[in-house]
Amino acid sequence: MEAILDTNFILACLKRKINFLDDLEEQGFKPILAHEVYQELKDVRQTATLSDRVALDLALALFEKRKVHKMTLGHHKVDEGLIAKGKKGAYIATLDAGIRRLVPNSIGINNAQNSLEITRQ
């Protein structure tokens, strides 16, 4: 199963020290990073605080080291592309309530246990 990562999910996992790539793989998911999300991460880095920049640098290095599979969302805005892929059956790892409401399968963060939470409809 594919799990397409969103920018806010990546940043939240890094700030909470959740090893999301290993957790996803242990649960049978193949983490995928969209080129558009990768570009968003690089753009956010330009205006981020020092602690966020360190987290973003860590994320970018982690994706290169682990050779996370990359894909493109097409000619959509990031959120629209994630929704389109989610409606086709891919799991979307996001914290965005608007996206989670529109896709049947999503992955979020369980605040109480500081772990990943999978939602299937």
N, C-alpha and C positions, 0 to 999 in steps of 0.2 A: 504494500500500500504506500502511496505517495503522501508525504506531509510537506506542503509548501509553506515556507516560513515567511512571516510578515515582519516588518521593521520593529514595530512596538513589542512584539513577542520576543524577539531576539534581545532587545535592550533590557526588557524586564527580567528575562532569565539571567542575563549577565549581572545585573544589579543585585539580584537575589541569590546569586551563586548557585544556580540550578544548571546541572550538566545536561542541557536539553538534547544535544546530539546523541549522547550515549543512551539517555532515557528513551528517546524516540526509537533508536535502533533495537533496544531491548524489548520494546513493545511491538516490534515487527514493522516499523515504519522506515521508509527510505527518505531521509531529509533532503529537500530540494530547495535551492535558493534561486529565485527569479532574478534575471539580470536587472530588472527595474528596481527590485528591492535592494540589490547590491549597490546600485547607483544611489538610491535614497540614503543608504547607510553612509556612503561617502559624502553626500551633500549635507546630511545632518552633522557630520563631523566638523564641518567648516565653522559652524556657529555654536557648537556644544561647549559645555563647561569642561574644565580639565578632567574631572572624574569621568564624565561621559565620553570624552575623547579617548581616555585610556581604555574604557570598556569597548568602544567602537574599534579601536586598534586591535584589541584582543580578539574581537569577533572576526574581523577581516583576516587576521593571521590564522585563526582557528579554521576558517573556511578553506583557506589555501592549504594548510597542513593536512586537514582531513579529506581534502579533495571532494568537497560536497558537490553533488551533481547540480549543474546550473541549467536553467531553461528560460525561455522568454514567454511573456504573457500575451504577446501579440501587440496590436496597435491600440491598446486600452490604457487608461489610467491604472495605477497599481491596484486600487481597491476594486475597480470594475473587472480587471483581469483575474484577481483572486476569486471574486464571486463567480465569474464564468467557469473557472477551473473547478471550484467547489461544487457547482451545480452538476458538473460532469462526473463527480464521484471522488475527487481528490479531497483529502483532509487539509484544512487550512489552519495553520498554527497562528492564531491572532488573539489579541485582547480587544479588538474593535467590536463593540456590540452590534453595530450595523451590519458588519460582515457576518458575524456569528448568527444573527437572526435570519439571514438570507441563504446560508449554506447548510445542508443537512448534517455534515460531519465537520466538526471543528476540534481543535486542541487549544486549551487555555492553561491557566495557572490556578491551582487550588491554593488560595491564600492561607488557609488554616494549616495545611501540611507542607506548604512550600514545595509543591511537586506539580507535575503535569496532570491535567484533567482532560479526558477525552469525552466528547459529547457526540452521540449518534442519535439521529432522529429516524 
